[in-house]
Amino acid sequence: MSQIKATYVDHMGSDLSVVNASKLEELEAAEAAARKSSAAFADAAAYAAAAARKSSAAYADADAAYAAYVNAAAYVAELKRLQEDNS
């Protein structure tokens, strides 16, 4: 009858190496989360800046339209005055 021999091989390493590996994994996960958070913040900031530019453009358009209205009203008033003067 032959004997069967089994040998246990500890692939985990020492307790310190296991703890360090766990810390490294946690650090890598935290760095990945920070990168995602930074990217999300950058996206939000870019969106807010684009919205602000659109809003500024809308206000500028409204100001220009109002100025055109005022100019047109002044022009019409001047035409009426000239017509009355020539009557």
MMTF fields as JSON, N, C-alpha, C and O atoms, coordinates in Angstrom:
{
  "mmtfVersion": "1.0.0",
  "mmtfProducer": "UNKNOWN",
  "numBonds": 347,
  "numAtoms": 348,
  "numGroups": 87,
  "numChains": 1,
  "numModels": 1,
  "chainsPerModel": [1],
  "groupsPerChain": [87],
  "chainIdList": ["A"],
  "bondAtomList": [4, 2, 8, 6, 12, 10, 16, 14, 20, 18, 24, 22, 28, 26, 32, 30, 36, 34, 40, 38, 44, 42, 48, 46, 52, 50, 56, 54, 60, 58, 64, 62, 68, 66, 72, 70, 76, 74, 80, 78, 84, 82, 88, 86, 92, 90, 96, 94, 100, 98, 104, 102, 108, 106, 112, 110, 116, 114, 120, 118, 124, 122, 128, 126, 132, 130, 136, 134, 140, 138, 144, 142, 148, 146, 152, 150, 156, 154, 160, 158, 164, 162, 168, 166, 172, 170, 176, 174, 180, 178, 184, 182, 188, 186, 192, 190, 196, 194, 200, 198, 204, 202, 208, 206, 212, 210, 216, 214, 220, 218, 224, 222, 228, 226, 232, 230, 236, 234, 240, 238, 244, 242, 248, 246, 252, 250, 256, 254, 260, 258, 264, 262, 268, 266, 272, 270, 276, 274, 280, 278, 284, 282, 288, 286, 292, 290, 296, 294, 300, 298, 304, 302, 308, 306, 312, 310, 316, 314, 320, 318, 324, 322, 328, 326, 332, 330, 336, 334, 340, 338, 344, 342],
  "bondOrderList": [1, 1, 1, 1, 1, 1, 1, 1, 1, 1, 1, 1, 1, 1, 1, 1, 1, 1, 1, 1, 1, 1, 1, 1, 1, 1, 1, 1, 1, 1, 1, 1, 1, 1, 1, 1, 1, 1, 1, 1, 1, 1, 1, 1, 1, 1, 1, 1, 1, 1, 1, 1, 1, 1, 1, 1, 1, 1, 1, 1, 1, 1, 1, 1, 1, 1, 1, 1, 1, 1, 1, 1, 1, 1, 1, 1, 1, 1, 1, 1, 1, 1, 1, 1, 1, 1],
  "groupList": [{"groupName": "MET", "atomNameList": ["N", "CA", "C", "O"], "elementList": ["N", "C", "C", "O"], "formalChargeList": [0, 0, 0, 0], "bondAtomList": [1, 0, 2, 1, 3, 2], "bondOrderList": [1, 1, 2], "singleLetterCode": "M", "chemCompType": "L-PEPTIDE LINKING"}, {"groupName": "SER", "atomNameList": ["N", "CA", "C", "O"], "elementList": ["N", "C", "C", "O"], "formalChargeList": [0, 0, 0, 0], "bondAtomList": [1, 0, 2, 1, 3, 2], "bondOrderList": [1, 1, 2], "singleLetterCode": "S", "chemCompType": "L-PEPTIDE LINKING"}, {"groupName": "GLN", "atomNameList": ["N", "CA", "C", "O"], "elementList": ["N", "C", "C", "O"], "formalChargeList": [0, 0, 0, 0], "bondAtomList": [1, 0, 2, 1, 3, 2], "bondOrderList": [1, 1, 2], "singleLetterCode": "Q", "chemCompType": "L-PEPTIDE LINKING"}, {"groupName": "ILE", "atomNameList": ["N", "CA", "C", "O"], "elementList": ["N", "C", "C", "O"], "formalChargeList": [0, 0, 0, 0], "bondAtomList": [1, 0, 2, 1, 3, 2], "bondOrderList": [1, 1, 2], "singleLetterCode": "I", "chemCompType": "L-PEPTIDE LINKING"}, {"groupName": "LYS", "atomNameList": ["N", "CA", "C", "O"], "elementList": ["N", "C", "C", "O"], "formalChargeList": [0, 0, 0, 0], "bondAtomList": [1, 0, 2, 1, 3, 2], "bondOrderList": [1, 1, 2], "singleLetterCode": "K", "chemCompType": "L-PEPTIDE LINKING"}, {"groupName": "ALA", "atomNameList": ["N", "CA", "C", "O"], "elementList": ["N", "C", "C", "O"], "formalChargeList": [0, 0, 0, 0], "bondAtomList": [1, 0, 2, 1, 3, 2], "bondOrderList": [1, 1, 2], "singleLetterCode": "A", "chemCompType": "L-PEPTIDE LINKING"}, {"groupName": "THR", "atomNameList": ["N", "CA", "C", "O"], "elementList": ["N", "C", "C", "O"], "formalChargeList": [0, 0, 0, 0], "bondAtomList": [1, 0, 2, 1, 3, 2], "bondOrderList": [1, 1, 2], "singleLetterCode": "T", "chemCompType": "L-PEPTIDE LINKING"}, {"groupName": "TYR", "atomNameList": ["N", "CA", "C", "O"], "elementList": ["N", "C", "C", "O"], "formalChargeList": [0, 0, 0, 0], "bondAtomList": [1, 0, 2, 1, 3, 2], "bondOrderList": [1, 1, 2], "singleLetterCode": "Y", "chemCompType": "L-PEPTIDE LINKING"}, {"groupName": "VAL", "atomNameList": ["N", "CA", "C", "O"], "elementList": ["N", "C", "C", "O"], "formalChargeList": [0, 0, 0, 0], "bondAtomList": [1, 0, 2, 1, 3, 2], "bondOrderList": [1, 1, 2], "singleLetterCode": "V", "chemCompType": "L-PEPTIDE LINKING"}, {"groupName": "ASP", "atomNameList": ["N", "CA", "C", "O"], "elementList": ["N", "C", "C", "O"], "formalChargeList": [0, 0, 0, 0], "bondAtomList": [1, 0, 2, 1, 3, 2], "bondOrderList": [1, 1, 2], "singleLetterCode": "D", "chemCompType": "L-PEPTIDE LINKING"}, {"groupName": "HIS", "atomNameList": ["N", "CA", "C", "O"], "elementList": ["N", "C", "C", "O"], "formalChargeList": [0, 0, 0, 0], "bondAtomList": [1, 0, 2, 1, 3, 2], "bondOrderList": [1, 1, 2], "singleLetterCode": "H", "chemCompType": "L-PEPTIDE LINKING"}, {"groupName": "GLY", "atomNameList": ["N", "CA", "C", "O"], "elementList": ["N", "C", "C", "O"], "formalChargeList": [0, 0, 0, 0], "bondAtomList": [1, 0, 2, 1, 3, 2], "bondOrderList": [1, 1, 2], "singleLetterCode": "G", "chemCompType": "PEPTIDE LINKING"}, {"groupName": "LEU", "atomNameList": ["N", "CA", "C", "O"], "elementList": ["N", "C", "C", "O"], "formalChargeList": [0, 0, 0, 0], "bondAtomList": [1, 0, 2, 1, 3, 2], "bondOrderList": [1, 1, 2], "singleLetterCode": "L", "chemCompType": "L-PEPTIDE LINKING"}, {"groupName": "ASN", "atomNameList": ["N", "CA", "C", "O"], "elementList": ["N", "C", "C", "O"], "formalChargeList": [0, 0, 0, 0], "bondAtomList": [1, 0, 2, 1, 3, 2], "bondOrderList": [1, 1, 2], "singleLetterCode": "N", "chemCompType": "L-PEPTIDE LINKING"}, {"groupName": "GLU", "atomNameList": ["N", "CA", "C", "O"], "elementList": ["N", "C", "C", "O"], "formalChargeList": [0, 0, 0, 0], "bondAtomList": [1, 0, 2, 1, 3, 2], "bondOrderList": [1, 1, 2], "singleLetterCode": "E", "chemCompType": "L-PEPTIDE LINKING"}, {"groupName": "ARG", "atomNameList": ["N", "CA", "C", "O"], "elementList": ["N", "C", "C", "O"], "formalChargeList": [0, 0, 0, 0], "bondAtomList": [1, 0, 2, 1, 3, 2], "bondOrderList": [1, 1, 2], "singleLetterCode": "R", "chemCompType": "L-PEPTIDE LINKING"}, {"groupName": "PHE", "atomNameList": ["N", "CA", "C", "O"], "elementList": ["N", "C", "C", "O"], "formalChargeList": [0, 0, 0, 0], "bondAtomList": [1, 0, 2, 1, 3, 2], "bondOrderList": [1, 1, 2], "singleLetterCode": "F", "chemCompType": "L-PEPTIDE LINKING"}],
  "groupTypeList": [0, 1, 2, 3, 4, 5, 6, 7, 8, 9, 10, 0, 11, 1, 9, 12, 1, 8, 8, 13, 5, 1, 4, 12, 14, 14, 12, 14, 5, 5, 14, 5, 5, 5, 15, 4, 1, 1, 5, 5, 16, 5, 9, 5, 5, 5, 7, 5, 5, 5, 5, 5, 15, 4, 1, 1, 5, 5, 7, 5, 9, 5, 9, 5, 5, 7, 5, 5, 7, 8, 13, 5, 5, 5, 7, 8, 5, 14, 12, 4, 15, 12, 2, 14, 9, 13, 1],
  "groupIdList": [1, 2, 3, 4, 5, 6, 7, 8, 9, 10, 11, 12, 13, 14, 15, 16, 17, 18, 19, 20, 21, 22, 23, 24, 25, 26, 27, 28, 29, 30, 31, 32, 33, 34, 35, 36, 37, 38, 39, 40, 41, 42, 43, 44, 45, 46, 47, 48, 49, 50, 51, 52, 53, 54, 55, 56, 57, 58, 59, 60, 61, 62, 63, 64, 65, 66, 67, 68, 69, 70, 71, 72, 73, 74, 75, 76, 77, 78, 79, 80, 81, 82, 83, 84, 85, 86, 87],
  "secStructList": [7, 7, 7, 7, 7, 7, 7, 7, 7, 7, 7, 1, 7, 7, 2, 2, 2, 2, 2, 2, 2, 2, 2, 2, 2, 2, 2, 2, 2, 2, 2, 2, 2, 2, 2, 2, 2, 2, 2, 2, 2, 2, 2, 2, 2, 2, 2, 2, 2, 2, 2, 2, 2, 2, 2, 2, 2, 2, 2, 2, 2, 2, 2, 2, 2, 2, 2, 2, 2, 2, 2, 2, 2, 2, 2, 2, 2, 2, 2, 2, 2, 2, 2, 2, 2, 2, 7],
  "xCoordList": [0.844, 0.0, 0.892, 1.868, 0.562, 1.382, 0.748, -0.451, 1.598, 1.12, 0.86, 1.554, -0.156, -0.448, 0.05, -0.247, 0.82, 1.374, 0.78, 0.763, 0.301, -0.258, 0.586, 0.985, 0.854, 1.634, 0.783, 0.252, 0.657, -0.102, 0.826, 1.906, 0.411, 1.181, 0.345, -0.763, 0.893, 0.189, 0.479, 1.571, -0.504, -0.331, -0.666, -0.44, -1.193, -1.603, -0.423, -0.522, 0.646, 1.782, 1.593, 0.721, 2.425, 2.344, 1.128, 0.532, 0.765, -0.357, -0.103, -1.017, 1.146, 1.477, 1.292, 0.783, 1.692, 1.542, 0.075, -0.312, -0.746, -2.18, -2.8, -3.601, -2.432, -2.944, -2.511, -3.32, -1.235, -0.733, -1.436, -1.759, -1.673, -2.375, -3.793, -4.29, -4.438, -5.793, -5.794, -6.673, -4.808, -4.709, -4.491, -5.077, -3.644, -3.372, -4.651, -4.93, -5.426, -6.68, -7.642, -8.307, -7.718, -8.585, -8.121, -8.938, -6.81, -6.265, -6.579, -6.973, -6.405, -6.7, -8.183, -8.541, -9.05, -10.489, -10.825, -11.646, -10.185, -10.434, -9.952, -10.624, -8.799, -8.287, -9.222, -9.48, -9.728, -10.657, -11.937, -12.458, -12.436, -13.647, -13.381, -14.238, -12.201, -11.859, -11.779, -12.222, -11.214, -11.141, -12.539, -12.822, -13.42, -14.796, -15.495, -16.208, -15.287, -15.91, -15.386, -16.16, -14.08, -13.493, -14.043, -14.341, -14.175, -14.717, -16.166, -16.577, -16.934, -18.334, -18.41, -19.249, -17.535, -17.519, -17.139, -17.734, -16.147, -15.726, -16.864, -17.086, -17.589, -18.729, -19.811, -20.391, -20.073, -21.093, -20.669, -21.487, -19.401, -18.899, -18.989, -19.368, -18.644, -18.729, -20.184, -20.47, -21.096, -22.512, -23.002, -23.719, -22.61, -23.024, -22.466, -23.155, -21.211, -20.605, -21.331, -21.574, -21.673, -22.403, -23.783, -24.236, -24.44, -25.754, -25.639, -26.493, -24.579, -24.371, -24.122, -24.619, -23.345, -23.101, -24.401, -24.662, -25.219, -26.502, -27.388, -28.049, -27.401, -28.219, -27.731, -28.534, -26.411, -25.843, -26.199, -26.527, -26.133, -26.481, -27.955, -28.321, -28.8, -30.229, -30.48, -31.277, -29.792, -29.944, -29.439, -30.05, -28.327, -27.789, -28.772, -28.976, -29.38, -30.383, -31.585, -32.109, -32.019, -33.162, -32.817, -33.631, -31.602, -31.169, -31.124, -31.551, -30.607, -30.532, -31.935, -32.184, -32.849, -34.217, -34.874, -35.57, -34.659, -35.236, -34.64, -35.357, -33.332, -32.683, -33.242, -33.471, -33.461, -34.035, -35.445, -35.832, -36.214, -37.569, -37.527, -38.286, -36.637, -36.511, -36.096, -36.646, -35.121, -34.683, -35.809, -35.983, -36.568, -37.681, -38.747, -39.297, -39.037, -40.032, -39.561, -40.354, -38.286, -37.745, -37.8, -38.109, -37.503, -37.549, -38.97, -39.181, -39.941, -41.344, -41.773, -42.453, -41.379, -41.726, -41.116, -41.757, -39.891, -39.221, -39.922, -40.102, -40.32, -41.057, -42.375, -42.736, -43.09, -44.356, -44.122, -44.884, -43.075, -42.764, -42.445, -42.904, -41.661, -41.308, -42.545, -42.686, -43.441, -44.663, -45.528, -46.106, -45.596, -46.395, -45.772, -46.484, -44.439, -43.762, -43.979, -44.05, -44.081, -44.248, -45.701, -45.992, -46.607, -48.043, -48.481, -49.653],
  "yCoordList": [-1.163, 0.0, 1.229, 1.287, 2.229, 3.435, 4.535, 4.538, 5.448, 6.567, 7.792, 8.033, 8.552, 9.818, 10.906, 10.918, 11.83, 12.919, 14.241, 14.527, 15.028, 16.334, 17.4, 17.271, 18.477, 19.596, 20.85, 21.169, 21.562, 22.812, 23.941, 24.103, 24.719, 25.872, 27.114, 27.266, 27.994, 29.225, 30.29, 30.858, 30.543, 31.55, 32.956, 33.935, 33.055, 34.351, 35.177, 36.402, 34.567, 35.313, 35.588, 35.012, 36.478, 36.805, 37.679, 38.22, 37.815, 38.684, 40.113, 40.791, 40.569, 41.932, 42.124, 43.161, 41.153, 41.303, 41.299, 41.991, 40.522, 40.498, 41.852, 42.382, 42.407, 43.712, 44.784, 45.62, 44.766, 45.753, 45.625, 46.635, 44.401, 44.193, 44.745, 45.363, 44.522, 45.04, 46.567, 47.189, 47.169, 48.629, 49.169, 50.182, 48.485, 48.91, 48.849, 49.766, 47.773, 47.662, 48.782, 49.353, 49.101, 50.172, 51.521, 52.348, 51.733, 52.975, 53.104, 54.174, 52.024, 52.056, 52.321, 53.067, 51.706, 51.936, 53.393, 54.011, 53.939, 55.339, 56.279, 57.262, 55.989, 56.823, 56.771, 57.792, 55.572, 55.43, 56.222, 56.891, 56.144, 56.902, 58.399, 59.157, 58.828, 60.25, 60.723, 61.825, 59.889, 60.255, 60.377, 61.307, 59.42, 59.492, 60.734, 61.416, 61.023, 62.194, 63.472, 64.383, 63.537, 64.712, 64.879, 65.992, 63.766, 63.834, 64.306, 65.115, 63.801, 64.23, 65.715, 66.44, 66.161, 67.575, 68.434, 69.485, 67.98, 68.725, 68.792, 69.834, 67.679, 67.671, 68.644, 69.376, 68.642, 69.548, 71.005, 71.864, 71.273, 72.64, 73.091, 74.229, 72.201, 72.535, 72.778, 73.692, 71.965, 72.155, 73.496, 74.225, 73.815, 75.088, 76.27, 77.27, 76.151, 77.232, 77.41, 78.536, 76.296, 76.379, 77.001, 77.814, 76.614, 77.187, 78.686, 79.466, 79.082, 80.505, 81.282, 82.396, 80.689, 81.357, 81.507, 82.553, 80.44, 80.521, 81.577, 82.342, 81.619, 82.605, 84.013, 84.909, 84.208, 85.522, 85.92, 87.076, 84.961, 85.243, 85.609, 86.505, 84.911, 85.227, 86.635, 87.383, 86.999, 88.359, 89.396, 90.452, 89.089, 90.021, 90.178, 91.282, 89.065, 89.131, 89.962, 90.759, 89.773, 90.537, 92.023, 92.878, 92.323, 93.726, 94.342, 95.479, 93.589, 94.094, 94.309, 95.298, 93.379, 93.537, 94.763, 95.512, 94.969, 96.142, 97.43, 98.403, 97.426, 98.604, 98.886, 100.041, 97.839, 98.026, 98.591, 99.454, 98.101, 98.626, 100.102, 100.905, 100.459, 101.858, 102.723, 103.804, 102.238, 102.996, 103.15, 104.217, 102.079, 102.149, 103.116, 103.897, 103.062, 103.977, 105.425, 106.31, 105.663, 107.024, 107.456, 108.611, 106.545, 106.852, 107.205, 108.173, 106.416, 106.684, 108.027, 108.803, 108.303, 109.594, 110.749, 111.781, 110.573, 111.628, 111.805, 112.936, 110.71, 110.81, 111.558, 112.405, 111.242, 111.936, 113.422, 114.251, 113.762, 115.173, 115.893, 117.014, 115.254, 115.856, 116.022, 117.027, 115.034, 115.135, 116.297, 117.053, 116.413, 117.519, 118.866, 119.835, 118.928, 120.192, 120.572, 121.756, 119.592, 119.847, 120.029, 120.368, 119.82, 119.968, 121.393, 121.685],
  "zCoordList": [0.0, 0.0, 0.0, 0.748, -0.845, -0.922, -0.066, 0.21, 0.33, 1.154, 0.276, -0.711, 0.664, 0.004, 0.924, 2.118, 0.346, 1.145, 0.658, -0.539, 1.597, 1.263, 1.929, 3.086, 1.161, 1.702, 1.601, 0.537, 2.723, 2.74, 2.323, 2.892, 1.337, 0.888, 1.173, 0.658, 1.999, 2.367, 1.313, 1.264, 0.487, -0.563, -0.071, -0.783, 1.122, 1.639, 2.146, 2.206, 2.498, 3.023, 4.508, 5.16, 5.024, 6.443, 6.705, 5.773, 7.955, 8.314, 7.849, 7.379, 7.982, 7.579, 6.079, 5.653, 5.273, 3.82, 3.416, 2.474, 4.125, 3.833, 4.174, 3.404, 5.319, 5.722, 4.73, 4.327, 4.331, 3.373, 2.023, 1.397, 1.569, 0.304, 0.399, -0.543, 1.532, 1.727, 1.725, 1.13, 2.389, 2.413, 1.0, 0.617, 0.233, -1.135, -1.975, -2.747, -1.827, -2.568, -2.183, -3.047, -0.884, -0.427, -0.984, -1.389, -0.999, -1.537, -3.027, -3.492, -3.765, -5.202, -5.446, -6.357, -4.629, -4.763, -4.441, -5.119, -3.401, -3.033, -4.132, -4.443, -4.72, -5.817, -7.026, -7.663, -7.335, -8.465, -8.197, -9.09, -6.969, -6.62, -6.705, -7.16, -6.271, -6.341, -7.788, -8.109, -8.661, -10.08, -10.674, -11.429, -10.323, -10.832, -10.304, -11.04, -9.025, -8.417, -9.073, -9.368, -9.3, -9.953, -11.363, -11.796, -12.074, -13.43, -13.401, -14.232, -12.446, -12.334, -11.986, -12.52, -11.091, -10.725, -11.929, -12.164, -12.687, -13.879, -14.894, -15.512, -15.069, -15.981, -15.518, -16.321, -14.207, -13.665, -13.831, -14.161, -13.603, -13.753, -15.208, -15.487, -16.127, -17.549, -17.956, -18.73, -17.436, -17.74, -17.199, -17.884, -15.971, -15.365, -16.149, -16.351, -16.591, -17.369, -18.703, -19.138, -19.346, -20.616, -20.406, -21.212, -19.324, -19.028, -18.758, -19.18, -18.053, -17.767, -19.052, -19.215, -19.974, -21.255, -22.038, -22.631, -22.033, -22.744, -22.113, -22.815, -20.779, -20.074, -20.394, -20.652, -20.379, -20.706, -22.132, -22.401, -23.032, -24.427, -24.542, -25.303, -23.784, -23.818, -23.284, -23.849, -22.184, -21.661, -22.666, -22.837, -23.324, -24.321, -25.478, -25.983, -25.893, -26.965, -26.532, -27.311, -25.29, -24.788, -24.705, -25.056, -24.237, -24.181, -25.574, -25.774, -26.528, -27.904, -28.475, -29.165, -28.185, -28.685, -28.06, -28.746, -26.772, -26.109, -26.684, -26.92, -26.905, -27.484, -28.872, -29.23, -29.65, -30.983, -30.882, -31.669, -29.91, -29.688, -29.322, -29.864, -28.398, -27.979, -29.164, -29.377, -29.934, -31.107, -32.126, -32.716, -32.327, -33.279, -32.781, -33.557, -31.483, -30.919, -31.056, -31.381, -30.812, -30.961, -32.423, -32.718, -33.33, -34.757, -35.189, -35.919, -34.735, -35.075, -34.503, -35.175, -33.264, -32.648, -33.44, -33.636, -33.887, -34.676, -36.016, -36.469, -36.658, -37.928, -37.74, -38.557, -36.662, -36.391, -36.174, -36.67, -35.437, -35.186, -36.49, -36.711, -37.353, -38.64, -39.517, -40.213, -39.482, -40.278, -39.768, -40.548, -38.457, -37.886, -38.223, -38.488, -38.214, -38.531, -40.002, -40.331, -40.867, -42.299, -42.677, -43.824, -41.772, -42.084, -42.048, -42.286]
}
